Amino acid sequence: MVASGRQPDDLAILPGIRIYLGDTVEDAQAAYRAELTDLDLARAREAIRYEIPELDLSDLGFDDPVPLERFPTLDDIERRGRRVSRALICRTWVESGEYVNLRDLMLRYATSFGHLQIVGTAESAAATIEEWIDKRAADGFILLGGSSFERIMRDLVPLLRRRGIFRDPAAEPDRAATLRQRLGTTPGLDHHRHLVVH
């Protein structure tokens, strides 16, 4: 940002997020696992070939482990230069041991496409969101799905308001403000202005 003549705060980072809430972590996991049918997971297995053409999972059952050696190497992924980040994310998921079988990997892939995903209680979700904001990894989030909007508003939003990281629209002085004004960002550079970066 600075090298391009802007201030770092001129840009707001708004990652996508999916939030699956439950009264317990087990309840949230059950809601998350109920999100997709086996047919959806089979479609995800086909779709991942578009992201990572070298990755063939067609012979694996959903309860089979995903061998890391099926993935192209990190060098191969970076050399290909196409959809590098998603290929790296999927490889990292398997490498970490967090997604031990094909069902878990395809569920994660099909529900998040690499975006932040929280599966847990409202309290744990609020803590994760606060951590991302405190560490300047995000200025806000774009809700992509998960639990119902009603549940998120009822269970999570009050916790975020108490932590001071969710605005109360009723308390805002200018409710007609533009999105840019609400985000506190500035307009982009005039497209007629040319920057020379050394």
C-alpha positions in Angstrom: 0.0 0.0 0.0 2.7 2.5 1.0 4.8 1.7 -2.1 1.7 2.5 -4.2 1.2 5.9 -2.6 -1.5 4.9 -0.1 -1.7 4.6 3.6 -2.1 1.1 5.1 -5.4 2.0 6.7 -6.8 3.0 3.2 -7.5 -0.7 2.6 -9.9 -2.8 4.6 -9.4 -6.5 4.7 -12.7 -8.4 4.7 -12.2 -12.2 4.5 -15.1 -14.5 3.9 -16.3 -16.4 6.9 -18.6 -19.4 7.6 -19.9 -19.9 11.1 -21.5 -23.0 12.4 -22.8 -22.6 15.9 -24.0 -25.0 18.5 -24.7 -25.0 22.2 -21.7 -27.3 22.5 -18.8 -28.0 20.2 -20.3 -31.4 19.5 -23.6 -29.8 18.4 -21.8 -27.4 16.1 -19.8 -30.3 14.6 -23.0 -32.2 13.9 -24.6 -29.1 12.3 -21.5 -28.7 10.1 -21.4 -32.4 9.1 -25.1 -32.3 8.2 -24.4 -29.4 5.7 -23.7 -31.7 2.7 -24.9 -35.0 1.3 -22.6 -37.7 -0.1 -23.7 -36.5 -3.6 -22.4 -33.0 -2.7 -19.1 -34.5 -1.5 -18.8 -36.5 -4.8 -19.3 -33.2 -6.7 -16.6 -31.6 -4.6 -14.2 -34.4 -5.4 -14.7 -33.7 -9.1 -14.4 -29.9 -8.6 -11.1 -30.1 -6.7 -9.6 -31.5 -9.9 -10.2 -28.0 -11.4 -8.3 -26.4 -8.5 -5.5 -29.0 -8.5 -5.5 -30.9 -11.8 -2.7 -33.3 -10.7 -4.7 -34.5 -7.6 -6.6 -37.7 -8.4 -8.9 -38.8 -5.5 -11.3 -40.8 -7.7 -10.3 -44.2 -6.3 -10.7 -43.2 -2.6 -13.7 -43.9 -0.5 -15.0 -41.1 1.7 -13.7 -42.8 4.8 -10.2 -43.4 3.3 -7.3 -41.3 4.4 -5.9 -38.8 1.8 -2.3 -39.7 1.1 -0.2 -36.5 1.1 1.9 -37.9 -1.7 -1.2 -37.5 -4.0 -0.7 -33.8 -3.9 1.8 -32.1 -6.2 4.9 -30.7 -4.3 4.9 -27.2 -3.1 7.4 -26.3 -5.9 5.1 -27.9 -8.5 2.1 -25.9 -7.2 4.0 -22.6 -7.2 5.5 -23.3 -10.6 2.1 -24.0 -12.2 1.1 -20.5 -11.1 -2.7 -21.2 -11.4 -4.9 -21.1 -8.3 -1.8 -21.5 -6.2 -3.3 -20.4 -2.9 -6.2 -22.9 -2.9 -3.9 -25.7 -3.9 -1.5 -24.8 -1.0 -4.4 -24.5 1.4 -5.7 -28.0 0.5 -2.3 -29.5 0.8 -1.7 -27.8 4.2 -5.1 -29.2 5.5 -4.0 -32.7 4.8 -0.4 -32.2 5.9 -1.6 -30.8 9.3 -3.6 -34.0 10.0 -6.7 -31.9 10.7 -8.6 -33.5 7.9 -7.8 -37.2 8.1 -10.1 -38.7 5.6 -11.6 -37.8 2.2 -15.0 -37.0 3.7 -13.5 -34.4 6.1 -11.3 -32.9 3.4 -14.2 -32.6 0.8 -16.6 -31.2 3.5 -14.0 -28.5 4.3 -13.3 -27.8 0.7 -16.9 -27.6 -0.4 -18.1 -25.4 2.5 -15.3 -22.9 2.7 -13.2 -22.7 -0.5 -10.3 -21.6 1.7 -12.2 -18.9 3.7 -12.2 -18.8 7.4 -14.5 -21.3 9.0 -15.5 -21.5 12.6 -17.3 -24.5 14.1 -18.1 -24.2 17.7 -20.0 -22.3 20.4 -20.9 -18.6 20.1 -18.2 -17.8 22.8 -15.4 -19.6 20.8 -16.6 -17.9 17.6 -16.4 -14.5 19.2 -13.0 -15.2 20.6 -11.7 -16.3 17.1 -13.1 -13.2 15.4 -11.7 -10.9 18.1 -8.3 -12.5 17.7 -8.3 -12.0 13.9 -9.2 -8.3 14.4 -6.7 -7.8 17.2 -3.9 -9.2 15.1 -4.9 -7.0 12.1 -5.6 -10.1 10.0 -9.0 -8.7 9.3 -10.9 -5.4 9.6 -14.3 -7.2 9.3 -15.8 -10.3 7.6 -18.2 -11.2 4.9 -20.6 -13.8 6.1 -20.8 -16.6 3.5 -23.1 -19.0 5.4 -23.2 -21.7 8.0 -25.8 -21.4 10.8 -28.9 -19.4 10.1 -28.6 -15.6 10.1 -31.2 -15.6 13.0 -29.0 -17.8 15.1 -25.9 -15.8 14.4 -27.7 -12.5 15.3 -29.2 -14.0 18.4 -26.2 -15.9 19.9 -23.0 -14.4 18.4 -23.7 -10.7 17.6 -24.4 -9.7 21.2 -21.1 -11.2 22.3 -19.3 -9.3 19.5 -21.0 -6.1 20.6 -19.9 -6.6 24.2 -16.3 -7.0 23.0 -16.7 -3.8 21.0 -16.2 -5.3 17.6 -19.7 -5.2 16.2 -21.4 -1.9 15.7 -24.9 -1.2 16.9 -26.7 0.3 13.9 -29.2 2.1 16.2 -26.3 4.0 17.9 -24.7 5.1 14.6 -25.1 8.9 14.0 -25.2 8.6 10.2 -27.0 5.4 9.2 -27.1 6.6 5.6 -23.3 6.5 5.3 -21.8 4.8 2.3 -20.0 1.4 2.7 -16.7 3.2 2.1 -17.5 5.7 4.9 -18.6 2.9 7.3 -15.3 1.1 6.5 -13.3 4.2 7.0 -11.4 3.8 3.8 -10.5 6.4 1.2 -11.2 6.4 -2.6 -8.6 4.7 -4.8 -6.0 6.5 -6.8 -7.2 8.5 -9.8 -6.8 6.1 -12.7 -5.2 8.9 -14.7 -2.4 9.3 -12.1 0.6 7.1 -12.8 3.0 6.0 -10.0 6.6 5.1 -10.5 7.8 2.6 -7.9 11.5 2.1 -7.6 
